[in-house]
């Protein structure tokens, strides 16, 4: 977290050797991985699950690679991506797995109730918003048009 209490921008510094962990886990059987997972999560920084740990490892590897190649880079972390708000068309999706299927089930009256908590936010973001944000992030990472002319 940042000093203001929000989420800090930028890649988290690795607290462990990602490559060594990757090699160690690759040499294990599935049973060994299952048995060692709680210790690995704890020793590598207290990650709540393997999803967040491997996301961190991928982002750290990406940051190191882009730095070594001296390439501008950006990591965009959208929340739950769902069907399009407007482009290519309202409601467009390429899958019914995940949030799009849930939205359609509600829309067609198949699903009426789902467990949840009123005090929590379900943070869906339309896929076309994510695509637009990615284009803007890439533009800014490349210099944001500084020194360029034309339209």
N, C-alpha and C positions, 0 to 999 in steps of 0.2 A: 504494500500500500504506500501511497505517497504521503507526504507530511500533511496534506489537506484532508486526508482520510479517504480519498478516492483511489482508484486503481492507477498505479504508476505506469506511465508510458515507457516502452522500451523492453528489450529482452532481459530476462532475469539471468544474472550471472550463474553459471553452473556451480553447484556446491559439491560436485563429485565428478569423476572421470566417466563421461558418458560412453566412450568407446570401450573402456574396460568392463563396464556393466553390460553393454551389448554383447561383448565376447563371452562373458561369464554366463549370461542367460542363454545364449545360443548353444552353449555346450551342455546345458541341462536337459533332462527329460521333462515331459509335461508335468509329471508328478512332482519332480524336484522344484520346478517353477512354482507350482501351486503351493507347495510347502514353504518356500522361501519368500513368497510375495510380501507378506506383512513386514518381514525384516528388511527387504529391499526398499519398500516404500518408506519405512522409518529411517533407514541409513542414508537414503538419497535426498532427504530434506523434509520428510513428513508429508508426502503427497497423499491425498485421500484415496486415490485409486490408480490403477495402471493407465487409465485413459489420460489423466492429467500428467502423470509422469512421462509417458511417451510423447505427449504433445510438447512438453518442455524440452525433452531430448531432441525432438525434431526441429524445434525453433532454435535451440542452441547450435545444432549442427548447421542449419541454414545460415544463422548469423555468422558463424565462424567461416563458412565457405564464402559467403558474399564479401566478408572483410578480407579474406586472403586473396580473392580475385579483384578486390577493390571495385566492386559493383554496388551501386545504390540498391537498397532493398527495403522492403516493408513487410510486416506481418499484420494482416487484418484478422481480427478475432470477432466475427459476428456471433450473435447468440443463435437461437434456433431458426434456421432458414426454412421458409415455407413458400407457398405458391406466389406467383407474381402479382403485384398490385396493378400494373398496367402494361408492361412490356415483356414478352411479345404480345400477350393479351391478358386481360383480367382473369385471374385464377389459373394461369398456365402452370403446369408442373410436369415433370418427367417421371414422377414416381408417386405411388400412393403409400409408400412406406414412411412412417414417421408422422410429422405434424400435418402434412397435406392430407393424409388419410383420415386423421382425427377430425380435421376441419370439415372434410366432405361427409364423414359419418354424422356429424352434428347437423350439417346443412340439409342432408337427406332425411333427417329424423330417425336414423338408425341408433344413434347414441344420444341419450337424454341426460345421463348423469355420469360424472367421473370423479374419483376421489381427488381431493385437493385441500388447500388451505386458503381461506379468503385473504389472509394478510400477505400472501406471496404473489409475485407477478409472473405471468407466463409471457416470456419475452420473445415473441415471434418477430422476424424481420423478413419482408418479402425478398425473393431472390433477385429481382431487378434492382432493388435498393443496394443489395450487396455488390452486384456487378458494377453499378455506378460508383459506389464507394471505392471499389478496387481500382477502377480507372483513375479516380481522383488521387488516391494514394500513390499509385504508380507515377502519375504526372508530377506530384510533389516530390517524390523520392528522386526523380530524375532532374530536379531543379526547378520545377514549377513554371517552366516557360521563361525563366530569366534569360535575357539576352536573345530571345527568339523574336522573330517578326512573323507577320502573316496571320491568317485566321483559321 
